[in-house]
Amino acid sequence: MLDMSIGGRSKLLQNIGQHLGIDGQSAPDINLKLNGYLLLTKESGAEQLIQNQRLQTELGAQIDLLSPAKVNSMFPWVNTDEIVLAAYGVRNEGWFDPWALLMAFKAKAQSLGANYMNGEVIGFNLKNTAQTDSDGHNIQTCNEAIIRQSDGTVKALAFGTGIVCCGAFSGAVAKSLGYGSDQSGVRSVALPIEPRKRYVFVFQCNDGPDPDRCPLVFDTSSIYFRPEGKGGNYLSSLCPIEAEEPSVDNLDVDYSFFENTVWPQLAHRVKAFESIKLKTSWAGLYDYNTMDQNAVIGKDPYYDNMYWAAGFSGHGIQMGAAVGRAVAELIVHNKYKTIDLTRFGWDRVLNDQPFRELNVY
Ligand SMILES: Cc1cc2nc3c(=O)[nH]c(=O)nc-3n(C[C@H](O)[C@H](O)[C@H](O)COP(=O)(O)OP(=O)(O)OC[C@H]3O[C@@H](n4cnc5c(N)ncnc54)[C@H](O)[C@@H]3O)c2cc1C
């Protein structure tokens, strides 16, 4: 289970059967848990939290600002030392099982006629990319990917429209499209998306916060935790600081990171977490945009028939459905209709103009 602020997508997630149900089958179960998020801040982050809450409220979210005393009365297990303010998602906020959601999207797409094939794109045929459009203008297109299939065989796959959404490996795919290799022009710029290893830890605490009422808590130290099902299990993690980024050569878990960095901060914020037992852990790869930790979405600046939706930098699950809709609109209508994501486009990469999110924890 991973996490998200559900916000505007609550209609999709809360009515999943209506949107992704398939005739004759039971509605998908994404294990939606609407316990809200509780963001704790020190003095240095208070003004930003107030501004974020104002914007979220204007956009229809129901986020309350809480004083430390209010936090204490609602969640008495939180140690409010150094906390000056908190924001709590009162409604339509929580977490769900993202794999179940992904499978529900896939099953629905297949029921509507989509074909899936497995294979790794190991390159593109970039010969003869110049074509002429119906007005006689020269345009660049890329119409053939080189695929390695699961049995090891390699074949060329022709396509009309391509969307690069290869997560952590999107920077590498951009390289195979020529980005970062030309002496001048748009393809002289590399796409700054790379893998970054992140850990998730699940621990048990018999006297921890009530799982039916415990929100996902983001601490001032940037650790987060939330209940993981019943049975006294909680899930937690923290992003390492830039200077201590672990190698991405393997997906091994560094248990000392939990012992030395995560656990002490958990125990500081919730006294009951002084006594816990680590049950399981895993590592995954963030799709990290080193320029501004935000996704690159929209039309390719060089190839007329290609689009991008990549580099979500650890918050792609909560954006995925909206981005899918927006990119579909861009392809079908040649413009965004319901959600304008122009600001996420390649232009900012080409012009080195970072677009930073102010509501990241
Ligand atoms: C530990 C961890 C915790 C996270 N927690 C959250 C969270 O709480 N909330 C949130 O919103 N997000 C979270 N994320 C981030 C989220 O998982 C990603 O942002 C999201 O999955 C990105 O979706 P995507 O479809 O762009 O890429 P992915 O989900 O990575 O999918 C990319 C796909 O492309 C495939 N692929 C890659 N290269 C190639 C190639 N050359 N050829 C063919 N296929 C290829 C991959 O196999 C994969 O199937 C977390 C990530 C991690 C690792």
The ligand as an SDF file (V2000), in Angstrom:
LIG
                    3D

 53 58  0  0  0  0  0  0  0  0999 V2000
    9.1490    3.3140   -2.0870 C   0  0  0  0  0  0  0  0  0  0  0  0
    8.2680    4.1940   -2.9230 C   0  0  0  0  0  0  0  0  0  0  0  0
    7.2030    4.8400   -2.3300 C   0  0  0  0  0  0  0  0  0  0  0  0
    6.3630    5.6350   -3.0930 C   0  0  0  0  0  0  0  0  0  0  0  0
    5.2990    6.2460   -2.4810 N   0  0  0  0  0  0  0  0  0  0  0  0
    4.4610    7.0060   -3.2170 C   0  0  0  0  0  0  0  0  0  0  0  0
    3.3370    7.6180   -2.6070 C   0  0  0  0  0  0  0  0  0  0  0  0
    3.1100    7.4820   -1.4110 O   0  0  0  0  0  0  0  0  0  0  0  0
    2.5280    8.3800   -3.3690 N   0  0  0  0  0  0  0  0  0  0  0  0
    2.7590    8.5650   -4.6980 C   0  0  0  0  0  0  0  0  0  0  0  0
    1.9810    9.2610   -5.3450 O   0  0  0  0  0  0  0  0  0  0  0  0
    3.8080    7.9890   -5.3180 N   0  0  0  0  0  0  0  0  0  0  0  0
    4.6790    7.2270   -4.6070 C   0  0  0  0  0  0  0  0  0  0  0  0
    5.7670    6.6580   -5.1980 N   0  0  0  0  0  0  0  0  0  0  0  0
    6.0990    7.0420   -6.5760 C   0  0  0  0  0  0  0  0  0  0  0  0
    5.3330    6.2890   -7.5990 C   0  0  0  0  0  0  0  0  0  0  0  0
    5.4760    4.9010   -7.4100 O   0  0  0  0  0  0  0  0  0  0  0  0
    5.8290    6.7040   -8.9930 C   0  0  0  0  0  0  0  0  0  0  0  0
    5.8850    8.1120   -9.1000 O   0  0  0  0  0  0  0  0  0  0  0  0
    4.8840    6.1500  -10.0480 C   0  0  0  0  0  0  0  0  0  0  0  0
    4.8780    4.7460   -9.9870 O   0  0  0  0  0  0  0  0  0  0  0  0
    5.3130    6.6030  -11.4280 C   0  0  0  0  0  0  0  0  0  0  0  0
    4.4580    6.0060  -12.3520 O   0  0  0  0  0  0  0  0  0  0  0  0
    4.9540    5.7840  -13.8240 P   0  0  0  0  0  0  0  0  0  0  0  0
    3.8670    5.0200  -14.5170 O   0  0  0  0  0  0  0  0  0  0  0  0
    5.4310    7.0550  -14.4020 O   0  0  0  0  0  0  0  0  0  0  0  0
    6.2550    4.8670  -13.6630 O   0  0  0  0  0  0  0  0  0  0  0  0
    6.3650    3.3900  -13.1090 P   0  0  0  0  0  0  0  0  0  0  0  0
    5.2660    3.0690  -12.1720 O   0  0  0  0  0  0  0  0  0  0  0  0
    7.7780    3.2480  -12.6240 O   0  0  0  0  0  0  0  0  0  0  0  0
    6.1550    2.5080  -14.3970 O   0  0  0  0  0  0  0  0  0  0  0  0
    7.1110    2.5450  -15.4380 C   0  0  0  0  0  0  0  0  0  0  0  0
    6.9640    1.2710  -16.2220 C   0  0  0  0  0  0  0  0  0  0  0  0
    7.8180    1.3660  -17.3500 O   0  0  0  0  0  0  0  0  0  0  0  0
    8.5420    0.1590  -17.4610 C   0  0  0  0  0  0  0  0  0  0  0  0
    9.8110    0.4410  -18.1590 N   0  0  0  0  0  0  0  0  0  0  0  0
   10.9040    1.0860  -17.6970 C   0  0  0  0  0  0  0  0  0  0  0  0
   11.8400    1.1430  -18.6550 N   0  0  0  0  0  0  0  0  0  0  0  0
   11.3280    0.5210  -19.7500 C   0  0  0  0  0  0  0  0  0  0  0  0
   11.8140    0.2420  -21.0500 C   0  0  0  0  0  0  0  0  0  0  0  0
   13.0290    0.6140  -21.4450 N   0  0  0  0  0  0  0  0  0  0  0  0
   11.0230   -0.4410  -21.9110 N   0  0  0  0  0  0  0  0  0  0  0  0
    9.7540   -0.8320  -21.5430 C   0  0  0  0  0  0  0  0  0  0  0  0
    9.2340   -0.5840  -20.3130 N   0  0  0  0  0  0  0  0  0  0  0  0
   10.0280    0.0780  -19.4360 C   0  0  0  0  0  0  0  0  0  0  0  0
    8.7480   -0.3190  -16.0310 C   0  0  0  0  0  0  0  0  0  0  0  0
    9.0210   -1.6970  -16.0000 O   0  0  0  0  0  0  0  0  0  0  0  0
    7.3960    0.0290  -15.4320 C   0  0  0  0  0  0  0  0  0  0  0  0
    6.4600   -0.9910  -15.6730 O   0  0  0  0  0  0  0  0  0  0  0  0
    6.6150    5.8220   -4.4710 C   0  0  0  0  0  0  0  0  0  0  0  0
    7.6920    5.1650   -5.0730 C   0  0  0  0  0  0  0  0  0  0  0  0
    8.5180    4.3600   -4.3030 C   0  0  0  0  0  0  0  0  0  0  0  0
    9.6920    3.6660   -4.9640 C   0  0  0  0  0  0  0  0  0  0  0  0
  1  2  1  0
  2  3  1  0
  2 52  2  0
  3  4  2  0
  4  5  1  0
  4 50  1  0
  5  6  2  0
  6  7  1  0
  6 13  1  0
  7  8  2  0
  7  9  1  0
  9 10  1  0
 10 11  2  0
 10 12  1  0
 12 13  2  0
 13 14  1  0
 14 15  1  0
 14 50  1  0
 15 16  1  0
 16 17  1  0
 16 18  1  0
 18 19  1  0
 18 20  1  0
 20 21  1  0
 20 22  1  0
 22 23  1  0
 23 24  1  0
 24 25  2  0
 24 26  1  0
 24 27  1  0
 27 28  1  0
 28 29  2  0
 28 30  1  0
 28 31  1  0
 31 32  1  0
 32 33  1  0
 33 34  1  0
 33 48  1  0
 34 35  1  0
 35 36  1  0
 35 46  1  0
 36 37  1  0
 36 45  1  0
 37 38  2  0
 38 39  1  0
 39 40  1  0
 39 45  2  0
 40 41  1  0
 40 42  2  0
 42 43  1  0
 43 44  2  0
 44 45  1  0
 46 47  1  0
 46 48  1  0
 48 49  1  0
 50 51  2  0
 51 52  1  0
 52 53  1  0
M  END
$$$$
